[in-house]
């Protein structure tokens, strides 16, 4: 992405193709907001208590640029 800003929030029932680190996706089927974490982690739900689940698996520790989430709690 050029311009130095954050990627736009994607709104729809399916995640965007070729997401960028930090991109957000609002799933309109489930009304759930996700953020994309690179390095094989994938889409992580924002807020709530998901217990660390990520789409396509389960993570016990997730690194985000400004924080580390262990076991699903911030």
N, C-alpha and C positions, 0 to 999 in steps of 0.2 A: 504494500500500500504506500502510495506517495502522499506527501503533504504533511506528514508528521503527526497527524491526529489519530485518535482511536478509531478502530474499524466501526462501521455503523452497526446498530443493533438489527439483527435479522428477525423478522416476524413472520411466522408461518408454521404449518404442521410438521415440516421436515427441516433438519439442520442444513445450513448452507454448505455447498461444496467448497473445498479449499479454504477452511476457516483459518483465521490468524490468531496467534497467541493473544488472549485477553478479549477476543470477540464474544459478544453476548448474543444469545438466541432465545426468543420468547416462543415457546411451543404453544401454539394456539389451540391444540387439541387437549392439552392438559393444564393450560395456564401456568406453566412452570418456566422460570427463567434459568438459563444455563450460562456458564462461562466456559470458554475453550481453553484448556491447559494442554500445551504441547508436550513433547517427549513421551508420547504413547499413553498419556492419561486420558485425554478426550474431553467430553462434555460433562461438567460437574454442576449439579443443581446449586443455585444460590439461595441461601436462607434456609430456614426450617432445620429439621434434624434428620438427615438422610442416613446417618450412621456410616458415612464415608462411601456410600455406593456411588459408582460412576457408570455411565452408559457403557455397557459391554464388559463390566467386571466390578471388582471391589477394590478399593484402595485403603490401606491403613494409614498412610501418610501422604498428603498432597502438598506440594510446594507451589505457592502462588508468589508472584513477584514481591508483594509487600508483606506476606505472612506465610506461616506454615500451619496447616490444619492436620492434626493428628486424630485419628479415630472418628472423624466427621464433626468435630467441634472446633470452633474458632477461639 
